[in-house]
Amino acid sequence: MTVSDGVVVVTGALGGMGSATARAFAASGARLLLTDLDAARLAEMADDLSARGAGCTTIVSDLAKPASIADLVDAVADGGGLRTLVHTAGLSPSMADWKTVLDVDYLGTVRLLDGLLPHAGAGTAAICFASIAAHQGHPIGAATLDALDDPYHPEFIDRVAATADGEITSGVAYIWAKTAVVRLCERAAVTWGARGARVVSLSPGLIDTPMGRLELDNPRKKPLLALTPLIRERHEGQSVLPGRCDDIAATVAFLASAAASFVSGCDIRVDGGLVGALRQQ
């Protein structure tokens, strides 16, 4: 099965990184399937991209609802298969309780990859967004990792919770979820590779997005800002966050291209050298 004519799915298409990626693919002539939670805003975005000559359809989907993901998968099948998945959708720690963060950011990714696998083929690339939170040296015990690596367990949330040493905050759940996504993509490279397809995770650093700005009041962010080796000149309307959505879109474009045809089962950090700086402290 080849999917060169399939659709490019962008989840979280209304977010900063998702929208930048959608625009980049639209400029290349790809057929886009955009998904997020707001139907009206999705329609506006699709109209804008279509006016520029892009083929663009939309579907509302909720990563916390298996039936919603099933509808998205059906739309991919109707579109001729999966050319590229750019899975940016997720929650930051300030947006939900810990169980919801773990459910959406990790289990949602599991459901999505499982559902789309039958529609992947030679040339398909799945790029699932993780985070540098998975690389910042936060210790995760072996029991927790074992529980995270078994997302199909019928009591998954309770099993993970039982491994915790103390209170589970949304921040802790976010680290767990993004670490689990990195490990999931490593495992998925085997099943996807059997179909000639690739899976990678991508860990953004401090990127100037609306979601990123929500976390600026977190006192742990300021030291990270100071440590990021690559600091850009700020222009009007930009925050102190050094990374740009276009940095992410350019990396995604490479990972989805034939130039990255032997890149799979790994995590790509787009963080301006931040994790490297942290490890040298």
C-alpha positions in Angstrom: 0.0 0.0 0.0 1.3 3.4 -0.9 -0.3 6.6 0.3 1.4 9.4 -1.7 -2.1 10.7 -2.5 -3.4 10.3 1.0 -4.3 13.1 3.4 -2.1 15.1 5.8 -3.8 15.1 9.2 -3.0 17.9 11.6 -4.5 17.6 15.1 -4.6 20.6 17.2 -4.8 22.6 14.0 -6.0 25.8 15.7 -2.9 25.9 18.0 0.2 27.9 17.2 2.3 25.0 16.1 -0.6 23.1 14.4 -1.6 26.1 12.4 1.9 26.9 11.3 2.4 23.3 10.2 -0.9 23.3 8.3 0.1 26.5 6.4 3.4 24.9 5.5 1.8 21.8 4.1 -0.9 23.8 2.3 1.9 25.7 0.5 3.3 22.4 -0.7 0.0 21.4 -2.3 -0.9 18.6 0.2 -4.5 17.6 0.9 -5.2 18.6 4.4 -7.5 17.1 7.0 -7.6 19.6 10.0 -9.0 18.6 13.3 -9.5 20.4 16.6 -12.4 21.1 19.0 -13.9 24.4 17.5 -15.9 23.7 14.3 -16.4 27.4 13.5 -12.7 28.3 13.8 -11.7 25.2 11.8 -14.1 26.2 9.0 -12.5 29.7 8.9 -9.0 28.2 8.8 -10.1 25.8 6.0 -11.6 28.6 4.0 -8.4 30.7 4.3 -6.2 27.8 3.2 -8.6 26.8 0.4 -8.5 30.3 -0.9 -4.8 29.9 -1.3 -5.3 26.8 -3.4 -5.0 24.1 -0.8 -7.3 21.1 -0.6 -8.6 21.3 2.9 -11.3 19.5 4.9 -12.1 19.6 8.6 -13.5 17.4 11.3 -14.1 18.1 15.0 -12.4 15.4 17.2 -11.8 14.9 20.9 -8.8 12.8 21.9 -10.5 11.8 25.1 -13.3 10.1 23.3 -12.6 6.9 21.4 -15.8 7.4 19.2 -14.5 10.8 18.1 -11.2 9.3 17.1 -13.0 6.6 15.2 -14.8 9.3 13.2 -11.4 10.9 12.4 -10.0 7.5 11.3 -13.0 7.0 9.0 -12.4 10.4 7.4 -8.8 9.4 6.7 -10.0 6.2 5.1 -12.4 8.2 2.9 -9.5 10.5 1.9 -7.5 7.6 0.5 -5.3 6.8 3.5 -2.7 8.5 5.6 0.1 10.4 4.0 1.3 12.2 7.2 0.0 12.6 10.7 1.1 15.7 12.6 -0.2 15.2 16.1 0.1 18.5 17.9 -3.0 18.3 20.0 -2.7 18.1 23.8 -3.1 19.8 27.1 -0.6 21.8 29.1 -0.4 21.3 32.9 -2.4 24.5 33.6 -5.3 23.4 31.4 -6.7 20.3 33.2 -6.5 17.9 36.2 -3.8 15.2 36.2 -6.1 12.4 35.0 -7.3 14.4 32.0 -3.8 15.5 31.1 -2.7 11.8 31.1 -5.8 10.7 29.2 -5.6 13.3 26.4 -1.8 13.7 26.0 -0.9 10.0 26.2 -3.9 7.7 25.8 -5.3 10.0 23.1 -2.0 9.4 21.2 -2.3 5.7 21.7 -5.8 5.6 20.4 -4.9 7.8 17.4 -1.9 5.6 16.3 -3.8 2.4 16.8 -6.7 3.7 14.7 -4.6 5.1 11.9 -2.2 2.2 11.5 -4.4 0.2 9.1 -4.4 3.3 6.8 -0.7 3.8 6.8 1.6 2.5 4.1 4.9 3.0 2.3 5.8 6.7 2.7 3.5 7.4 5.6 5.1 9.4 8.4 3.5 10.0 11.9 5.0 12.8 13.9 3.7 12.9 17.5 4.4 15.9 19.7 6.0 15.2 23.0 7.9 17.8 25.0 11.3 18.6 26.4 9.6 17.8 29.8 10.5 14.2 28.8 14.2 15.1 28.8 14.7 17.4 31.8 15.9 14.8 34.2 12.7 14.3 36.2 13.1 10.9 37.8 10.4 8.4 36.9 10.4 5.1 38.8 10.6 1.7 37.0 7.1 0.8 38.3 5.6 4.0 36.8 7.3 3.4 33.5 6.0 -0.2 33.4 2.5 1.0 34.1 2.8 3.7 31.4 4.1 1.2 28.9 0.8 -0.8 29.3 -1.8 1.7 28.1 -4.3 -1.1 27.3 -4.6 -2.3 30.9 -8.3 -1.9 31.9 -7.4 -0.1 35.0 -4.6 2.0 33.5 -5.1 5.2 35.4 -5.5 3.5 38.8 -2.4 1.4 38.1 -0.3 4.4 37.3 -1.6 6.3 40.3 -0.6 3.4 42.6 3.0 3.9 41.6 3.1 7.5 42.7 5.2 8.6 45.7 3.0 11.4 47.0 0.5 13.7 45.3 0.1 13.6 41.5 -0.1 17.1 40.1 -1.0 18.0 36.5 2.7 18.9 36.1 3.8 15.4 37.1 1.1 13.9 34.8 2.4 16.0 31.9 5.9 14.7 32.4 4.7 11.2 32.6 2.5 11.6 29.5 5.2 13.1 27.3 7.8 10.6 28.4 5.3 7.9 27.6 4.7 9.4 24.1 8.4 9.2 23.4 8.5 5.5 24.5 5.3 4.8 22.5 6.8 6.1 19.3 9.9 3.9 19.8 7.6 0.9 20.1 5.3 1.9 17.3 8.2 2.1 14.9 8.1 -1.7 14.8 4.5 -2.1 13.8 4.4 0.9 11.5 7.7 -0.1 9.9 6.2 -3.4 8.9 3.9 -1.4 6.7 6.7 0.8 5.3 5.7 3.7 7.5 7.6 5.7 10.0 6.8 7.1 13.5 8.8 9.8 15.4 8.2 12.0 18.3 9.1 15.7 18.4 9.9 17.5 21.6 9.5 21.3 21.3 11.3 23.6 23.7 10.1 27.0 24.8 8.0 27.9 21.7 6.1 31.2 21.5 2.5 29.8 21.3 -0.7 30.7 23.2 -0.4 27.5 25.2 3.3 28.3 25.9 2.4 31.7 27.2 -0.1 30.2 29.6 2.9 28.6 31.4 5.0 31.8 31.7 3.8 32.4 35.2 5.2 29.0 36.2 8.3 29.9 38.3 10.2 26.9 36.8 10.1 28.5 33.4 12.3 31.5 34.1 15.5 29.4 34.7 14.8 27.5 31.4 14.5 30.8 29.5 17.8 31.9 30.8 19.4 28.6 30.0 18.3 28.3 26.4 21.5 28.9 24.3 19.7 30.2 21.2 17.9 33.4 22.0 16.2 35.2 19.1 15.6 38.9 18.7 12.1 39.7 19.8 9.7 41.4 17.4 6.5 43.2 18.1 3.8 40.9 19.4 6.3 38.1 20.4 6.8 36.9 24.0 10.0 36.1 25.8 9.7 32.5 24.6 12.6 32.0 22.2 11.3 29.3 19.9 9.1 30.1 16.9 6.2 28.1 15.4 8.0 28.3 12.1 10.9 26.4 13.6 8.5 23.5 14.4 6.8 23.6 11.0 10.2 23.4 9.2 11.3 20.4 11.3 7.9 18.7 10.6 8.3 19.3 6.9 11.7 17.6 6.9 10.5 14.6 9.0 7.6 14.1 6.7 9.7 14.2 3.6 11.6 11.6 1.6 14.8 13.2 3.0 14.0 11.6 6.3 13.0 8.2 4.9 15.3 6.3 7.3 14.3 8.3 10.5 12.0 6.4 12.7 11.5 5.4 16.3 13.3 8.3 17.8 12.7 11.7 19.4 13.7 15.0 17.7 14.3 17.9 20.1 13.6 21.4 18.7 14.7 23.4 21.8 17.5 25.7 20.9 20.0 23.5 22.8 18.1 23.8 26.1 18.2 20.1 27.1 21.9 20.0 26.3 22.5 23.0 28.5 20.5 21.4 31.3 22.6 18.3 31.1 25.8 20.3 31.4 24.9 21.9 34.7 
